């Protein structure tokens, strides 16, 4: 009986010990929980504070036409370069719009940017002759304006019109198109026959023009031939037509010219690589061979065209440095955002590819 009683007492004692043990383990857990939550809150606090302190600049980018091969590379690089320059304290919110090659559309887009309170505007003009209207409205809104790729000139092409860039908050970033045209001519001059395939003492050529209202097209058209003439090479223009920078138009113009003039066509100059790609297709369809019985020149040095130059299916192109230009445009924009003085012109050199 005593043994049973002693056993019962021992059992009660063990249960009590277990209950105390459980209670002891749960109490510290209850006390640590708030400390853990507080620590987590402290870890999150710096991130929230950094986000609250970050300065976000709103950048409006207006491109004349998204369908343009070169401007696609250019605008993509603008966006990626802005993103690469972000820090914990500085952010860039970039809004890029397509002007669809319509000046009225682009003007409305610029006005929307102004209404939205953009901190800076980067603009690739649809029509350079409309630059003054755009500049006046953006300047009146006290917003820095960085014009790219298309140098603003007047309706008559008078360079003095560029005086509208004298405002300290407006600048132009681009490459001198005269240089690109000169390089095209120099590539031909570097050939053994200087472009005179049939040996008749002159270079007979087809000129496929981008856009007659665009200064780049004007200069490339003029200076490619000027380089030949200045070197004493006689030239004959068989065809000069507007291809509006488009591959299909380049093919159409080249095909018609080859059909009309046959072997007389010795060189096809294109104001950009997009049209040169079309011309290359027309040359192949006509049974002609680049480097043997005809030469083909472009501008922009698109990756595909650089490959063609290396393979000999294109005579040469000129690198229109979209990386150098886009980075310069972004760098200048940031200078303006920081309140630093900017120049009115920034030039990026072309590079000859042959």
C-alpha positions in Angstrom: 0.0 0.0 0.0 2.8 2.4 0.9 4.6 1.4 -2.3 1.5 2.3 -4.3 1.1 5.6 -2.5 4.8 6.4 -3.1 4.4 5.6 -6.8 1.4 7.8 -7.1 3.2 10.7 -5.4 6.2 10.2 -7.8 3.9 10.3 -10.8 2.3 13.5 -9.6 5.7 15.1 -9.1 6.9 14.1 -12.6 3.8 15.6 -14.2 4.3 18.8 -12.3 7.9 18.9 -13.4 6.9 18.5 -17.0 4.3 21.2 -16.8 6.8 23.6 -15.3 9.3 22.6 -18.0 6.8 23.4 -20.7 5.9 26.7 -19.1 9.5 27.6 -18.9 10.2 27.0 -22.6 7.1 29.0 -23.8 7.7 32.1 -21.6 11.1 33.1 -23.2 9.6 32.6 -26.7 6.8 35.0 -25.9 9.3 37.6 -24.7 11.6 37.1 -27.8 8.9 37.6 -30.4 8.5 41.3 -30.1 12.3 41.7 -30.2 12.4 39.7 -33.5 9.7 41.9 -35.0 11.5 45.0 -33.9 14.7 43.8 -35.4 12.9 43.1 -38.7 11.4 46.5 -38.6 14.8 48.1 -38.1 16.2 46.1 -41.0 13.5 47.4 -43.3 13.7 51.0 -42.1 16.8 51.9 -44.0 15.4 50.7 -47.3 12.2 52.7 -46.7 14.2 55.7 -45.8 16.4 55.5 -48.9 13.4 55.2 -51.1 11.8 58.2 -49.5 14.9 60.3 -49.9 15.5 59.3 -53.5 15.1 62.0 -56.1 13.3 60.9 -59.2 13.7 62.9 -62.4 11.1 62.6 -65.1 12.6 62.6 -68.6 10.5 62.8 -71.8 12.0 61.4 -75.0 10.4 62.2 -78.3 11.5 60.2 -81.3 10.5 61.1 -84.8 9.6 57.6 -85.8 10.1 54.2 -84.0 10.3 52.4 -87.3 13.7 53.9 -88.1 16.4 51.3 -87.6 19.0 53.7 -86.3 16.7 55.6 -84.0 15.5 52.3 -82.5 19.1 51.5 -81.4 19.5 55.1 -80.2 16.3 55.3 -78.1 17.0 51.9 -76.6 20.5 53.0 -75.6 19.1 56.2 -74.0 16.8 54.2 -71.8 19.4 51.6 -70.8 22.0 54.2 -70.1 19.7 56.2 -67.9 18.9 53.0 -66.0 22.6 52.2 -65.6 23.2 55.6 -63.9 20.6 55.2 -61.3 21.6 55.0 -57.6 19.9 54.6 -54.3 19.3 58.3 -54.2 18.8 59.2 -57.8 16.2 57.6 -60.2 15.2 58.4 -63.8 11.7 57.9 -65.0 12.0 57.8 -68.8 8.9 58.1 -71.0 9.6 57.6 -74.8 7.0 58.4 -77.4 6.7 57.7 -81.2 6.1 60.8 -83.3 5.1 58.5 -86.2 6.9 60.9 -88.6 4.2 63.5 -88.1 5.1 67.0 -86.8 1.6 67.7 -85.4 1.7 64.5 -83.4 5.1 65.3 -82.0 4.2 68.8 -81.1 1.2 67.5 -79.1 3.6 65.0 -77.4 6.0 67.8 -76.4 3.1 69.8 -75.0 1.9 66.8 -73.0 5.5 66.4 -71.6 5.3 70.1 -70.5 1.9 69.5 -68.9 3.2 66.4 -67.1 6.0 68.5 -65.6 8.9 66.7 -67.2 12.3 67.7 -65.7 14.0 67.5 -69.0 13.0 66.7 -72.6 15.1 65.0 -75.3 13.7 65.5 -78.8 14.5 63.9 -82.2 12.6 66.4 -84.4 10.2 65.2 -87.1 10.8 68.4 -89.0 13.9 70.5 -88.3 12.2 73.6 -89.7 9.6 73.4 -86.8 12.3 73.5 -84.2 11.6 77.1 -83.2 8.1 76.4 -82.1 9.2 73.4 -80.0 12.1 75.4 -78.4 10.0 78.4 -77.6 7.3 76.3 -75.7 9.8 74.2 -73.8 12.0 77.2 -72.8 8.9 79.1 -71.7 8.2 76.1 -69.4 11.7 76.4 -68.0 12.6 72.8 -69.0 16.0 71.9 -70.4 15.8 70.7 -74.0 18.3 68.4 -75.6 17.8 68.1 -79.4 19.3 65.0 -81.0 20.2 63.5 -84.3 18.6 66.2 -86.5 20.2 69.6 -86.4 17.6 72.3 -86.5 17.8 74.6 -89.6 15.4 77.0 -91.1 13.0 76.4 -94.0 15.6 77.6 -96.4 18.3 75.5 -94.9 20.1 78.6 -93.7 22.6 77.6 -91.0 22.0 81.0 -89.3 18.7 79.6 -88.2 20.6 77.5 -85.7 21.0 80.7 -83.7 17.8 79.6 -81.9 20.0 77.3 -79.9 21.6 80.2 -78.2 19.4 79.7 -75.2 21.5 78.3 -72.3 18.9 75.6 -71.5 18.9 74.2 -75.1 21.5 72.2 -76.9 22.0 69.9 -79.9 23.8 66.6 -79.7 24.7 64.9 -83.0 27.3 64.1 -85.6 28.3 66.4 -88.5 26.5 64.9 -91.5 29.0 66.6 -93.8 31.6 64.2 -92.4 29.5 61.1 -93.1 29.0 62.2 -96.7 32.7 62.9 -97.2 33.5 59.5 -95.8 31.2 57.8 -98.3 33.1 59.6 -101.1 36.5 58.8 -99.7 35.6 55.1 -99.5 34.9 55.2 -103.3 38.2 57.2 -103.8 40.0 54.4 -102.0 39.0 51.8 -104.6 41.5 50.9 -107.3 39.3 52.3 -110.1 37.9 55.2 -107.9 34.4 54.0 -108.8 34.8 54.2 -112.5 34.1 50.5 -113.3 33.6 50.9 -117.1 36.6 53.1 -117.5 34.8 55.9 -119.3 36.4 58.6 -117.2 33.5 59.3 -114.9 31.6 57.8 -112.0 27.9 57.3 -112.9 25.8 57.0 -109.7 22.4 56.6 -108.2 21.6 58.7 -105.1 18.9 57.5 -102.7 18.0 60.4 -100.4 16.6 59.9 -96.9 14.5 63.0 -96.5 15.1 66.2 -98.4 14.0 68.3 -95.4 16.5 66.7 -93.2 19.9 68.4 -93.0 21.7 65.0 -92.6 20.2 63.8 -95.9 21.1 67.1 -97.5 24.7 67.0 -96.4 25.3 63.3 -97.1 23.9 63.8 -100.6 26.1 66.8 -101.3 29.3 65.9 -99.6 29.6 62.3 -100.9 29.8 63.7 -104.4 31.9 66.7 -103.4 34.6 64.4 -102.0 34.9 62.8 -105.5 34.8 66.1 -107.4 37.3 67.8 -105.0 39.7 64.9 -105.8 39.3 65.5 -109.5 36.9 62.7 -110.3 34.1 63.5 -112.7 30.7 62.3 -111.7 27.3 61.8 -113.5 24.0 61.6 -111.6 21.8 59.0 -113.2 19.0 59.0 -110.6 18.4 61.0 -107.4 15.2 60.1 -105.5 13.8 60.3 -102.0 13.6 57.0 -100.1 12.4 58.4 -96.8 15.0 56.2 -94.9 12.9 53.1 -95.7 14.3 49.7 -96.9 11.4 49.1 -99.2 11.7 52.5 -100.9 15.5 51.9 -101.2 14.8 48.6 -103.0 12.2 50.2 -105.2 14.4 53.1 -106.3 17.4 50.9 -106.9 15.4 48.3 -108.9 14.0 51.0 -111.1 17.3 52.7 -111.7 19.0 49.4 -112.5 16.2 48.5 -114.9 16.4 51.9 -116.7 20.2 52.4 -116.8 21.6 48.8 -116.6 25.4 48.5 -116.5 25.8 52.3 -116.6 25.1 52.3 -112.8 28.5 52.1 -111.2 27.8 53.3 -107.6 24.6 53.5 -105.5 24.9 56.0 -102.6 22.3 55.7 -99.8 21.8 58.2 -97.1 21.3 55.4 -94.6 21.9 51.7 -94.2 18.1 50.9 -94.1 17.8 52.0 -97.7 21.1 50.4 -98.6 19.7 47.0 -97.5 16.8 47.5 -99.9 19.3 48.5 -102.7 21.3 45.4 -102.0 18.3 43.2 -102.6 17.6 45.0 -105.9 21.2 44.6 -106.9 21.1 40.9 -106.3 17.8 40.6 -108.1 19.3 42.4 -111.1 22.1 39.8 -111.3 24.8 42.4 -110.4 27.6 41.7 -107.9 28.8 44.3 -105.4 32.6 44.7 -105.6 32.8 43.4 -109.1 30.4 45.4 -111.4 28.8 47.9 -108.9 29.5 49.5 -105.6 27.1 50.2 -102.7 27.4 52.7 -99.9 25.3 53.4 -96.7 25.5 55.2 -93.4 24.8 54.0 -89.8 26.9 50.9 -89.7 24.0 48.7 -88.7 25.3 45.3 -87.5 23.9 43.5 -90.6 25.6 46.1 -92.9 29.0 45.8 -91.1 28.7 42.0 -91.7 28.0 42.7 -95.4 31.0 44.9 -95.7 33.2 42.2 -94.2 31.7 39.7 -96.7 32.1 42.0 -99.6 28.3 42.3 -100.4 28.4 46.0 -99.5 31.3 48.4 -100.4 31.2 50.4 -97.2 29.2 52.2 -94.6 29.8 55.0 -92.1 29.3 54.4 -88.3 26.8 56.8 -87.0 27.7 56.2 -83.4 24.4 55.7 -81.6 26.1 54.7 -78.4 28.4 57.8 -78.3 25.6 60.1 -79.2 23.0 58.6 -76.9 25.4 58.6 -74.0 26.4 62.2 -74.6 22.7 63.2 -74.8 22.1 61.6 -71.4 25.2 63.0 -69.8 24.3 66.5 -71.0 20.7 66.0 -69.7 22.0 65.1 -66.3 24.3 68.1 -66.3 21.3 70.3 -67.0 19.3 68.6 -64.3 22.0 69.3 -61.8 21.9 73.0 -62.7 25.3 73.0 -64.5 25.9 75.1 -67.6 25.7 73.2 -70.9 27.1 74.1 -74.3 24.8 74.6 -77.3 26.5 72.0 -79.5 28.1 68.6 -78.8 29.6 66.7 -81.8 30.3 63.0 -82.0 32.5 61.8 -84.9 31.5 59.3 -87.5 33.7 56.3 -88.3 34.5 54.9 -91.7 33.7 51.2 -92.2 35.2 49.6 -95.4 
